C-alpha cells in the first residue's frame, strides 16, 4: 500500500475571523459600498496640519495596511469618540490618521487608538471633497463635511436604537460566556456576543457596533484583548472568582471596613522586613521559601488576590476596573510612588513576598498561555513525557492500515523508501554552546567535472518522519506556533523528551544509528551563482558538532565580531568547546566558507537590499530555567538573593562574518531552494515576502542609501532614518514574490523550512513536501484555501511573539540597570558604564511637548537600549544628533521604561 502522511483525522483550515466575515457580508449586502479605493497611498494636500510635505505622495505600491481607508468609520478610545477617516499618511514608518469626528472637529491619531472600524462608510469621492485641513477652507469642503456629519449622526441614531434593543432583551451575557471554571478566563468575539444579546445574528452594522459598545461599557466583565482586539474584535471574559473578589474589596473600601486598615498595618511590617532581607542578601544566589509564620485572615487573602489579579496587561485606552482599588490599597501601604501604576504594584507585591524579585512579567501574560509550573510539576509536560515513553517504542506492523490515533506516531517512516543515504559524508552542526535543540547541519562536496562548482547540502532535522499532522503534539505546536526563548526559561514548541531523545541532530549518531533529515541542496558555480538545486528526504550517519567560536578559530576568521559587555570589566572572549577536527574536516569547512562567501557576494551585487540596525541588549542567566512563584499563590514567600545576569550588547554585523554568516547564508539558501521546488512542482505553499522601501520625500533617497552600503550591505541607521523611507512589512502569500530584505528576487520566493523543531509553519512545509514526494502531481496535503486561511494566523502569532520578546528583553535590561544603580554593596572599583552615556536621537516626528519640557526617543549604543529623553523646551533635536545623558529613572513594570536627561 502506498505510504501516506494522513492519520485518522483530516486537517482542517484554521478558524477565520467571523467578525470580519460578518462585517464584510453586511457591507456587501446592505451598504453596497464601492471597493475601488485600495490603489491610493497618501491623500494629503499641503494644508494637512503637522504632517510634513515629505510624507505626502501617491503611489501604486500602497503600503500594506489592515485598515484605515480614507472613508472608514472609527471608534477611538474608551470615551468614546467616533468619526470618519478623511486622510492618512506614513511618517517615519508610522501611520498618522486624520479623522473627522461627530462633533465636527478633526483629530490626528495612530492605529493603536482605534477600537472598532467599519470600512467604506462613505464614498471615496465624498471623503476626497472633505479635504484634510483642520477647518474647511472652501464651500466644497464645508458641504462635504456636513454630509459626512449627517451620515455619522444617522448612524449614531441607528446604534442608539440597537443599543436600546440590547438593553430591552436583558440578556445576562456574562453568565452565558464565562468559563465553567470560576478561576479561568474565557473569550468571546463581538459577533458571538451579538448573536446572544440580540437573540439573532446581527443583520446591520449598527447592531454589531452596539454590541461592541455594550461590551466596552462592562469593563469589569469583558476586557478587550491587547493583541487581537483591533483585528479580531475579541474580548477576554474575566473569571467569576476574580470578579467577585474585586467587588468584595471595592465594597470593603466603600464601606470603610476596618479590615482594610488592619491588613495595611500587618502588610507594612512584612514589607519592611522583606526589603531589609533583600538588601542583606543582594549578592546571594536566589532562594525562596514559604513564609509559614505569616498568618492571613480571609479578608487579607482577598485583598492580596485582588492586587495579584490587577497586575495584568490591558489596553491603556480601556477603563481599568482595578485602578481605584489598587490605588487606595497602595496608598494605605504607604508605597512611595508618584503614580500608583503597575510599576508601584509590582514593587509592592515583591515587598509583600507574593512576587519574586526576579519574576518575569511578560511570560505571565494570559495571551501567551505559557505554563508557569516547573517541568517536573507541570501536568502538561508530564502527560507529554508519558505519550513519548508509551508510543515511541512501538514497533511497526508491515502493511498496516489501522488509522492513527491522536497520540500515535507513524509506525514507520512514510518516505523510508525515498530516502537518499549520504553515507559517511561529514555533516557539520554549528551552533552556540549549550544550544537547546540542534535542527540543522551542513555538508559540502566538490564537483570534479566542473572546476569551481560545489554542492552544499543543508540537512534539516525531520520530525515529520515520526509526527503526523494529526498528532496531539502537532496540534499543540499549531496552537503555540513557535518555541519561546526567554532570558530565564525556554518553552519548547515540541516536548523536550521527544526532541532530545529522537529529533535533535546528533542524537542518533551517538549510538550508531542513522538520522532522518530533509535535505535542501544547492550547487554554486565558480562565479557564486546558484545554478542547480535538489530536495530529498535523507539519511545522515556522520554528525560533527562544533560551536561558532571554535569554527571561527579553525577558519581563522579575521577579527570576528563579538558582543560587548559594558558592565563586565573582564570582557574576554566567550569560552568555546575547543573542538578538535580532522584535517579533512578543516579542509571541508574552508571549502564551505569560501563557497558561501562567494555566493553571498554574488547575491549582494544583484540585490538592492540593505541592513540598518541599531545595537541591541540581551540578557541571560546562569541557572536556566529560573522558576518563580506560582501564579496567584495564596502563600507569602521569603526571598533572598538574585540570579546572576549577564548583560551584553549585540551588533547585527555579528551575523555577517565568519561562522555565523556561513550558517545564516546556508539557511537562507535552503529557504530559496524550497520555494523553487514548490514552484517547479506546482505545489502550493506560503512564502514570506516583502516589498522594497518607498521614498516618502526625495524620490532618489533609496538610490542614495544603496550607494552608501558597505561591502556587507550595511548602512548607517541614522542615514537610513533621515532618508524617510517606508519599509513595507513582511507578508505571507502563495506567490513566489520577492523578499526584499533577504535579497530574494521576484519570481523565486522564500519558504521557511529550516527550523521544524521550533516553528510550526516549517512543519507545515515539511508535511507538504513529503506528501508531494509520495504523490507526484497529486492533490496537495494542505490546500490553497487552508494555506490562505492560515496566513493571517502566522502573521498574528509572529506579531505577538515579536512584541512579547521586545518587551521581555526591555524588562530584563531595565531590571539589570535598576539593580546596578541600587546595589547597596557595590564594589568601589567596579566598572560603571552609566557615568559616561551618549544617546542618539532616533526620531523627531513624535516629539511630546509637556509644559517647559520636550520628550522624544533616543538610543544609547553603549547599552544597546532605547530610552525617553526629556529636554528643556526649545531644544532643537534632529535625527542622529548626539546628546550626553544621565539616567534619571528606571521603571520596571508591565511596560518597562528608562528615562534620561541631558547632562
N, C-alpha and C positions, 0 to 999 in steps of 0.2 A: 504494500500500500504506500502511496506517495506521502512523504512526510509533510506535516502541516504545522504552522505556528499556532493554529487556533486551539483554544481549550473548549470547555463546555459552553461558555457564555460568550456571545459575540460582543465585540467592543461597541460602545455607544458613543455618540457625539457628545462633547461637553455641553453642559446646560447653557443655553444662550440667555441673553438679558431680556427677560419677559417685559420689563417696564419699557425698555427702548422699543421692543417689537410692538407693544400695545400703543405707545405714543405714535409710532410711525403709521400704524393702521388707522388710528383715529384721524391723523393728519391727512392721510391719503383719501379716506372715505368721506370725512366730514368737512375738512377745511379746504381740500384741493389746492394747496399752496404750490407755487412754481418751484422747481428744483434746479434751475439753470444758473445757480449763483456760485458754484464752487470753483470757478476759474479766476477768482479775484484774490489778491494778497492784501493790499492796503488801499484804503479809500479815504484819504485824508487830505483836503486842501490845506494850504499853508496856515489857515487861521486856527487849526486844532490846538488848543492850549496845552503847553508843556510837552508836546511831542515834537521833537526836532525834525527839520526837513529831511535829514539823512535817513529817517525811518520810513519815509513815505515814498512808495513806488508801487507800480503794478507789475505783476509777474505771472506768467503762465504756470510757473512752478510754485503754486501756493504751498507754503509750509504746512506740514501735516498738523491738523487740528482736530480735536474731538468735537468741538462745539464753537459757539460764539460767532455765528454768522451775523452779518450786519442787519438782520431783520428778526433775530431771535428774541423771545420774551424771557426775562430772567427774574428770579427772586434772589436777592442778595442779603446775606446775613440773617441773624435771628430776629431782627426788629419787627417785621421785615421791610425791605424796600423792593418794589417791583418796577420794571421798566423794560424798554426795548433797545437792543444794541443798534447804534447808528454809526459806529466806527470802531476800528481796532487797528493796532499797529504792533510790530515787533521791535523792541528796543533792547539791545544787548542780550538777545536771546529770550527776552521775557515778553509775554503778551500783555499789552495795555489795552483795556476795553473802555469805550465811551458809551454810556447808557443814558437814554432819556427816561427819567423816572416819571411816575404817575403824577407827581406834583409839578412837572414841567421843568425841573432842573436837570442839568447834565452832570454826571459824576464819572470820574475815572477810577478804575479798579482793576484787579487782577482776576485770573481764573479762580483762584482759591476762595474768593468771596462769594462764588456762585453756589447756591443751594439747589436750585431747580431751574430747568431750562426747557423751553418749548421752541424748537426751530421753526423758521418760516411763518412767524405770526403775522407779518405784513409782507407786502411785495417788495422786491428789491428796488423797484423804481421809487416807491414811496420813501424807503429809508435813504436812498440817494438824495432825494429832493430835500430831506430834512437838514442836510448839512451837518457839520461836526464842530461848529463853534459853540462856545458856552451859551450864547444867546443867539436867536435867529437874526440874520443880517439882511434878509430880503423877504418880500411878501411871499415868495415861493416857499422859503424855509418855514415861515410862520404858518402858512396854511398846511404844509406837510406835517408839522409838529402838532397842530390842532387835530388833524386826522388821526395821528398816532395816539394822542392822548384820549381821543374818543374811543379808539379801539381798546386801549388799556382800561378805561373806566367801564366799558361794556363788559369786558372780560372779567374785571373785578366784581361786577354785579352778578355775573354767572357763577363765579366762585363762591360769593356770599350765599347765594341761593343753594348751591350744592352743599356748602358747609352746614347750613341750617337743616338740610335734609339728613345729613350725617348725625347731627345732634338729635333730631327728631326720632331717628331709628334707635338711638340709645343702646348701641351695641357695646358690650364690655369687651373691647378688643384685647386688652392686656391679658385677661384670663383665657382668651382663645389662642393666643400665640406664645405665651410664656412657656419656658421649659417645664417639663414634668418633674425635673429635679430642681428643688427650690434654691439650690446653690449654683446652678448652671445658667449661663447666658443662652439665649436663642436669637434667631434673626427673623426679620420679616421685611419684604420689599414693599414699596408703595403700592404696587399692583395687587399683591396678596392682601394687603390691608384694605385696599379699596373694595375688593370683592366681598370682604366681610362686613365692613361698616356700611356699605351701600346695599348689601344683600343682593347684589347682582354684579356682573362685570361692568366696569366703568365704560360708558359709551361716549363720553365727552372729555376733552382736556380739562375743562373746569372741574369736573368731579374727581379726576386724577390728582389735580393740584390741590383741591380742597382736602383730600385725604392726606397729602403731604403736610399741609398746614396743620391738620388735626394732630398728626404725629409730632410735629415740631413743638406744638404747644404743650405736649405732655412729655417734657424732657426728663421727668423723674422715671418714667416707664420706658421711653424709647430714646435711644442715643444714636444720632447719625454716625455711621461708620466713617472713621477718619480717612481711610484709604479708598473706599469704593462708593461712598455715598453719592458723589457727584456723577459717576458714570452708571452705577448700578441701582441707585436710589434704594440702598439697603440700610436698615436700622438694626442696631443691636437691641435686644429686649432684656431689660435688667432682671436679674434673678429675683424671685419673690422674697427671699430672705434678706437680700440687700435692701430692697425697697422697704420692707417692714422695719428693719433696723434703722434706716435713715429717718423714717417718720417717727420712730420712738425717741431717738436722740433729739430730733428737732422739737418734739413735744416737751422733752425734759428741759431744753433751753428756754422754750417759750413759757413754760410754767414755773421757771425758777427752781427747778428740782435741786435740792441740796446735794444730790449725788454727783452733780457736775463739779461743784467746788471740792467735794471730798476726793473725787478722782484726781483733780488738778493738784491738790496738796500731796497726795501719795505719789503722783507721777513726777512732780518736780524733784522730789527726793531721789527717785530712781534715776532720773535723767542726770542729776548732779553726780551721782556715784558712777554711772556709766561713762560720763565724759572724763572723769578722773581716771578710770580704769583704762580708757582708750589712750589717754596721754601717757600713762605709765608704761604701756605695752606697745608703744608706737612702732618699734622696730622688731617686735617678736613675730614669729610665724603665726598665721591665722588659726585661731581655735574658737570654738563656741560650745556652750553647754546650757542646758535648760536651767533657768533661774527658779529653782524649786522653792526658794524661800519667799518668793513674791506671791502673795495671795490676792487675787482679784475678786471683787464682787460681781454679781451678774450685770450690774449697771456699768462697772468698769470695762468688762469684756465687750459690752455693747458699744461703748464709745470707741474702744480700740478697733473693733471690727469696722466701724464706720470710717475711721481715719485710714485704715488699710484699703478699704474699698475706694476711697476718694483719690488714692494715688494711681490714677488711671488716665491714659492719654485721651483727649477729646478735642474736637474742633473748637478753637477759641471763639469762633463766631456763634457757637451754640451756647445756650444757657447751661451753667453747671449747677445742678441742684445741691451739690455738696459745699459750695463756696461759703455760704453763711455759717453752716455748722462747723466746718474746719477752721474758719477764721475765728469764730467765737472760742472754740476749744484751745487753739494755739495761743490765743491771747491770754487765756487763763493759765496756760502752761508757762507764760512769760517768755515765749520764744522771741528772740531778738532778731527781727526782720522788718524791713520797710514795707514789704508786701507779703501777705500770708498766702503764698502761692505753693506750687508743688516743690519748689526748692526748699522752702521752710518746712513743709510737711515731711519731706524725705529726711531732713536733719532731725526732726522731732521723733520720727519713728526709729531712727538709728539710736538716738539717745534713750528711747524707751526700751530698747532691746528687742524690737519687733522687725528690724531690718538690719541685715549685716552691713557694716561699713563698706564692704566690697561688693555689695549687691549690684547686679546689672539690671538696670531698669528696662532696657529695650527688649531683652529676651522674655520678659514677663508680659509683654503685650498680648492681649487676648487674640488679636487677629493672626499672630504668628503661630499660635497653637503649639508651643514648644513645652514638652514635658519637663517640669522643674525638678522632679524627683531624681535622685541618683539612679544610675542604670540598674544597680543591684536591687533597688526597691521599686522600680517602675513596672507596673503591670503590663504595659505595652511592650517593653523590652523583654521582660520575662516570657511573655507569650511568643514573641518573635523567636527567641532562642529555642523555645520548645518546638516550634514549627521546623526550624533548621535541623535540630537534632533528630526529630521524628521522621522527616521526609528526605533529608539529604542522602541518606544511606540506602534508600530503597533501590532495588535492582530493577532493570527494565524487563519487560516481557515482550519478546520479539513479535512484531506484527500486531500488538495490542491496539485496539480501537476504543478502549474504555475512555470516556470523557474525563478530562482533568477537573478535579475539584479546586476550590479557591486556595487551598494550601498545598496543592500538588505541584512539584517541579516537573519539568519534562522528564519522562522516564529514560529518554535517550536524546542525544543532541540531534535536533531536526535537520541540520546540514552536515552531519558527520561524513556522508559520502561525497560532499563537495569540497571538503577542506584540503587546502594546499599545505603540505608538510614542508616547513622551512628547514627541517633537519637541524644540523648543528650551527647554522648561521647565528652569530652572536647578536643578541638583542640588548641594547643599552637602555636601561631605565634610569632616567636622570631626573632628580627631584631634590627638594630640600631635605636636609637631615631631619628625621622624625616625621616625615610626611605620613599622614594617616591612611591614605589609600593610594595605591600606585596603579594608574589606569592607562599608561601609555609607554611604549618602548620604541626604539629606533634601530633600524638595520640599514646597511649601505653595501652596495656591490657595484663594481665597475662593469662596463660593457666592453669586453675585449675587442669586439669588431667595430666599435665606434669610439675612437680616442677622445677623451674629454667627457664622454657621456657616463652618467651614473644613475643607477636606480636607488631611490630612498624608499624604504618601507616603514610606514608608521603603523605599528601594531597596537591595537586598542583592546583593552580588556573586554570580554564578551559575556556579560551577564545574561544576555538573551539566549545563550546556549542552554541555560538552566531555567530561566524565568519566563514563563508565558505571560502574555499581556493580561490574562485573567487572574493571575495570582494575587493574593492579598497583599504581598509586598509591592507588586506593580501598582495596585490601587492606592496604597499608601504613598508610594513615590509620586503618583499623579497628583494626589492632594497636596503633598509637600512641595513638589516642583524642583527643589534644589536642596543640597546639603547646606546647612547654616554653619559657617565658620566664624565663631566669635572669639574674643580675647580669652575668655575664661572657660569656654566649653564649645564643643562641636556637636551639632545634632545631625547625624548622617541621614541621607535620604534612604539608603538601604541598610539593613541591620549589620552591625559590626561583626556579629558572629558569622554572617554569610560572606562578607567581603574578605575578612581576614583568613577564613578557612578555605575559601574556594575561588574568589573572584579577583583579588588583588594580584597583579603581575609579580611573579617570582615565587608565589606560594607553592605551585605545583613542582617547579624545577628543583626546589629544595629537597623534595622527597623522590626525585627521579621520574616525575610524571610530566607528560607534555601538557601545555596550556593552550586553551582555546582562545583565539583572538579574531577580531575582524580587522583586516589589514588594508590600508589605503596606500597604494604605491604610486610614485610618480618618477618619471625619468627627466633628468635635467641634462641639457646638452652643454657643449663647451662654452656657448655664449651665455648660459644661465637660464635659458627658456625652458619651461615645462612642455615637453613635446609628446609625452605619452602618459597614460595612467592605467591603473587597474584597481579593482576592488574584489577582495577574496576573503572568504572565511578561511582561517589558517590555524596551523599548529606550530608553536614555538617550543624549543627544548633547551635553549642555552641563554638564560637571562643573566645579565651582569648589571648590578645596581651600583650607581655612583652618584654622589651629590654634586650640586652645581659648583661649589668651590673647589672640590677635588678635580673636576673636569677642567675648570679654568686653569688650575695649576698644571695639569697634564698638557693642555693646549698652549700653555704659556701666554695666556691672554694678556696683552699689554694694558696695565692699569685698569683692571676690571672695576667697574663702578661698585661702590659699597654704600650701604645706608650709613648715615651719620647718627651718632648717639650723643645728642647735645648735653645730656645730664651725666654722662659717663666719662670720667677723666682718663680712664684706661680704654680708650676706643681702639681696641685691637681687632684684627681680622677675625671673623667668625671661625669657630672650630669646624674642621671638616673631618670626614671619615678617614682621610689619608688612604683612600682606596688605591690598591695596587692592581695594575692591569698588565697583561702580557704585551710584548712588543707588537703583536698582530692587532691587539685591541687599540693600542695607541695609534697605529697606522690607520685603522678604520676610522677612528674618531677625528684624526686630522683630515682624512678624505671627506668625512661628513661635514666638518666645519668649512672647508674650502668650497664644497659644493653649495651649501646653504648660503654662504656669504655671497657667492657669485649669483645665485638665484635671487637673493634679496636685492642686490644692486641692480640687477636686470629689471625687476619689477618696479623698483623705485624710480627708474628713469622713465618708465611708461605711465607712472601714476601721477595724479595731481593731489594726492593725499598729503597731509602734514600733521604733525603732533605738536600740541601746545598745552602742556600740563604743568601745574604747579607742584612743588614738593608737598608730600602729604605724610602725616604722622600715623604710625601704627604702634600698638601696644601688644605685649604678650606676657603671660605669667609662667613662672617656673613650673608649678604643680598644676597641670591641667589634666582632667577637668577640676574646676573650682566650684564646689557646691555651696549653696547658700541656704537661707531659711526657707522652709516650706511656705507656699502661698497662704496668706491669711491664717497663719498659725495662732492658736489661742494662747500659746505659751510665750513668755518673755525669755530672752536668752542673755547670757553674759558673753560678750565678745572680747577677745583680746587679739592684739597684733593686727597684721595686714599682710597680704601676699606680696611677694617680690614681683614688681612690674618692670619690664624692660620697655623703654621708650626709644623708638628710632624714627628717623625721617627718611622716607624713600623717594627716589627720583625715577621718573619714567625711563630714563636712559639706562637704568639697570637692566631693563628687559631688551635693550638693543645692542648689547655687546656680549661676546663670549658665549658661554654655555646656555644662558637664558635666552639669548637671541636664537640660537640653534633650535632649541625646543619650541619656542614660540612660532618661528617660521615654519617648522615642520607641522605643527598643529594647524596653522593657517592653510598650508598647502593641502593637508588631508581634508579639510572642510571644503576647499575648492574642488578637489577630486570628487568628493561625494556629490556635490552639486552637478558636476559634469556627468557623472554616472547616472543620476536620476534623469537629467535632461535627455541624454542619449537613448535611454530606455523608455522614455515617455511615462515615467513613474512619478506621480505627484508627491511633492514634499515641500514643507515650509522652508523658506530661506530668510536669512537676516539681510536686510537691505538698508542702505542709507544713501541719500542724495548729496551732491556736493553743496558747499556753502552758497548762500545767496547774499550778495552785497546789498546792504541797506542804504549805503551812501555812495561812495565813489565806486563806479562800475568796474574800475580796474583794481580794486582793493585785493581781490582774490589773486590776481596775477602777481601783484607785488608781494603778497605773502609767499607764494610759491618761489619767487626769486630769492627770498630770504631764507629758504630752507638750508640746513646744513647737510652734510653727507649722509646723515642718518634720517633725514626727513623731519628734523625738529625745527620749530620756530619759537622765538621768544614769546611767552604767554601774553605779555603786555602789548607787544606789537600786534598780535592777533586780536586782542581785545580792542585796541584802538582802531582796527580796520573795520569794525562794526559789521561783522558777518553774522548772518543767521545760519546755524548748522542744524539742518533738519534732524529729527530724532530717528532712531532705528525703527524700522517697521518689519512686519512679517508677511511675506507674500509667497504665492506658489510660483511666480515667475522668476527666472534666473537674472534678476536685476542686479545692478551694481551695488557694491558695499563700499562707498567712497572712503570711509575712514580706514578700512582694511586694504585699500588699494585693489579691490576686486572689480574688474571691468564689467560693463553691462553685457549681458548675454552669457556670463559664466555663473555667477551666483555663489552663495556661501551657505553651506548647511552644517550646523554644529553636529559633530559625530564623535568627538574625542574625549568626552567625559561622561560615559554612561553610568558610572558609579555615583555621580553627584548631580546630574541634570536629567530630568525626566524626558525632555524633548530629544535628547541624544538617544535615549532608549527607544523612543518612537521611530527615529531614523533607522536604528539597527533592526527593529522588527520589520520595518518597511523594506529594507534591503534584503533581509533573509527571505521574506515572502516572495520577492521578485526573483531571487536566485532559484527558489524552489518552483516557481510558476512563471517562467519567462513568457511575457506577452499576455499574462492573465490579468484579472482584476486586482488592483492593489489591496493590500490588507486594510490600510487607512484610506478612505475615500477622500476626494477633494472636498466634499461637504464637511466631513469630520474635521479635516485639517483647517478649513477656513473658520469653523466654529471654535477650534482650539487656539487659533492665532491670538485673539484678544485675551484669552486666558493666560497665555505665555506672557504677553505684554503686561498684564496686570500683576502677575507674580514677579516679573522682573522689576517692575517699578516698586513694588512693596519691598522686595529684598534690597534693592539699591538704597532706598530711603532708610530702611532699618539699619543696614551696615554703616551708612554715613553717620546716622545719629549715634549708633553704638560706639564707633571709634571716637567721635567727638566727645561722648560721655566719658570714656576712659582716659582720653588725653586731658580733659578738663579735671577729672578726678586726680590724675597724677600730678598735675601742676598745682592744684589746690593743696594737696598733701605736702608737696615740696615747699610751698610757701609757709605752711602752718607747722612744719616739723619742729616740735619743741626741743629736740635733741640734735639739731643739725650740726654736723662737723664743721669746725671753723675753716678748714681747708677744702671744703667740698667745691666742686665745680658748679658755678652758678651762671647759667646762660641767660637768666632773666635780667641781669644787670645791664646788659647792652643789647637791646632789641631794636631792630629796624623793621618797619612794616611798609608794605607797598599797597597803594590804593588799587582795589580790584574793580570798583565800579563807582561812577559818579552820577548815574542816571536815577538812582533810587535813594538819593540823599534825604534824610529826615531833618527838618528844621524844628528844633524844640526850644523856643524862647531864645536864650542867649547862646545856644549851642547848635552844632550840626553833627549828625551821625551818619556814618557810611561804613561799608565793608572794607576791610583791609586783610592782607595776608602777611604772616610772619614767616619768611622762608626758613630761618634757622630752627623754628619749632614745627614747621610743616602744618600750620593751622590757620584758620580764618577767624578773625575777631571783629568786634564792632569798635570803631574809632569814634570817640566823641571829641570834637574840637570846638574852639570858640567860633561863634557866628561870624561870618565874613571870611572865614578861611577858604582860600581857593584850593580846590582839590582836583587834580587831573589823574586819569588812569595811568598807573605806573609810577606816580610820584612816591618818593621815599620819605618816611617820617620816623624819627627816633621816638620810641614809645616806651611806656611802662605799663605793667598790668595793674589795673585798678580794681577789678572784681572778677571772680570766677564763680559762676553759678552752675551747680551740679544738680540738675533736676531732669524732668522728662524732656526738656529742651535745653541742653547744656549751652551755655554762652560764656564767652570771655570778653570782657570789656577792657579797652586800653585807652590811655590818654597820652597826648603829646608830652614829651619830657620838657 
